């Protein structure tokens, strides 16, 4: 059964909330440039497809996606929409408060926008838990795939690289044109990495400057990484691992 809230009548929603055991999933992404070869909505599509496949296995309620994220550095290319983090945090709080009013007590936010969204999502989650007495989990693909990332031999986390591209090639092949992809290998930097699976000492992440993003845009249309190495079969393994983990998180919440 389709578990998207926006497709239900209010009576269907009432039944679905009960069937879901008070657990809901909110996909959160962004609309921003993803190089020459992928759509602006990539981050949102990533969150949506994970939510849908986990919901099919668990009957978890799906909340309409929050399509936009915090993307100031990606404004270097047309189509990008960036929303202030404080605005995103408040919108998410209001969504949670509405869900809570109707019986949702546990919320999983799937972040498709990498580490950039994490900071404001953490702030929103803390406020939701403190003021609404709900339990909130933030499910991030980069953090939740550390156990298989070496096995798949993906390069480091960048932007529109082989990780994101392989995933999109598996789930949304019609939206990817790999012939247009341009590589821009991630350069190592002493004591700094944005990759959650990075094992060495590192400073904490700070979003890229506009100037740095302009440089990447000039080199490879905004790509950071090596998307030409993308493989839909690796994307399938990656996707199935994440869905399995998401189902586990749902089951853990229901048991509490």
ABEGO torsion letter per residue (X at the ends): XBABAAABBAAAAAAAAAAAGGBBBBBBBBBBBBEAABBAAAAAAAAAAAAAAAAAAAGBBBBBBBABBBAAAAAABBGBBBBBAAAAAAAAAAAAAAAAAAGBABBBBBBAAEAAAAAAAAAAAAAAAAAAGBBBBBBBAAAAAAAAAAAAGBBBBBBGBAAAAAAAAAABAAABBAAABBBBBBBBBBGBBABAABABBBBBBBBBBAAAAAAAAAAAGGBBEBAAABBAAAAAAAAAAAAAAAAAAAAAAAAX
